[in-house]
Amino acid sequence: MRATLMYGPGDVRVIDVPDPVLQQPTDAVVRVVRSCVCGSDLHPYHSMTPEGTGAPMGHEFLGVVEEIGADVTTVTRGDLVVASFAWQDNTCDLCREGVQTSCRHGGFFAMNGIGGGQAEAVRVPQADGTLVRLPVAEDAALLPSLLTLADVLATGHHAAVRGRVTARTTVTVIGDGAVGLLAVLAARRLGAERIILMGRHKARTDLGLEFGATDVVAARGEEGIARVRELTGGDGTHAVLECVGHRPAYEQALGVVRAGGVISRVGVPQYADGDVGWRLFGRNLTLTGGPAPVRNYIEELLPDVLDGTIDPGRVFDRTLGLEEIPDAYRAMDDRSALKVLIRVY
Ligand SMILES: [Zn+2]
């Protein structure tokens, strides 16, 4: 089959690799129908250590079940399914506590010998805990929105949940990438009425306004912080959803969060040091967030996608084929595309 591998910074290739096969009785093999490129795929695209054998790429996909292992009971051959970006049994104690990304029998796609979703097919470990059947036809116009359940919609939702967003909270979202925009949508869905979106790309922040943002702040750093404080009577907002992952975004979050409030991070941190001293402690702030336990949220979010209450698939502003994936990385890297949908089959 054809699959996407990354060999070093800027070096993404679609090549022939062996077809995935069942290895465990709990596995399924899924033929990929739609995949996409994630903002987090751009981190290795910039900085990975060159690797002769290449690293498989992609953790967002939906597709059709082709084969199931002997122990798989919840999906069967021919089902259209979406996978969470982490695989898990969804039954162990940590899964039941809602941290499926820390499953005792789980892991992540495109890591540690598990293939990626930017390919014609994927071996899915723990299929019963990882795949969710989608009650639509394979060519449904809903596929882009359903694909966001694999990561970006559920990750934006996780930011809002960890940020304790309700109708009574004011919210700042930092970042106008797909996750930031869907964090706006998720905060609105949970009832927030004041949502300040910090982002600099007008086409993106315009979509954020349609998703429910009430204000846009294009300025960054001290100037951006001052602007958010001005909009909130000097206090900042109860929740700050940090959807970038770079240190300046964390600093910005510390600057715009209200006393007693929450900084909820879902941007994968590209830093290991930050201020956790008086600036955090002195105002009774909570710092939370992490990789979204997507599987925990799919049942809650799926009905709203199916009935059109929300339309998260609007974050895809370009569609390319599997062989064009190197162009998809380039387009997202130079910001000419917000998020590229990959039509595999
Ligand atoms: Zn588990």
Boltz pocket constraint, residues with backbone or C-beta under 6 A from the ligand:
constraints:
  - pocket:
      binder: B
      contacts: [[A, 88], [A, 89], [A, 90], [A, 91], [A, 92], [A, 93], [A, 94], [A, 95], [A, 96], [A, 100], [A, 102], [A, 103], [A, 104], [A, 105], [A, 106]]
      max_distance: 6.0
